[in-house]
Amino acid sequence: MSHIFYCKKCKNYTLEKICPSCKINTVSKNPPRFSPQDHYGKYRRKLKKIQKVD
């Protein structure tokens, strides 16, 4: 199974860990796994609320 990666510089999606066009490392675009015992959910929701206000 392949993972989809994203290049922040050229904003392209690829299946490679290094962007073929600009040769920098790519980041994974997969969302974090859901867990009922989400230890960081409180902080993520607080950050999202702060970003909406700005």
Sequence and secondary structure as in RCSB ss.txt:
>XXXX:A:sequence
MSHIFYCKKCKNYTLEKICPSCKINTVSKNPPRFSPQDHYGKYRRKLKKIQKVD
>XXXX:A:secstr
    EE TTT  EESSSB TTT  B EE       TT TTHHHHHHHHHHHHH 
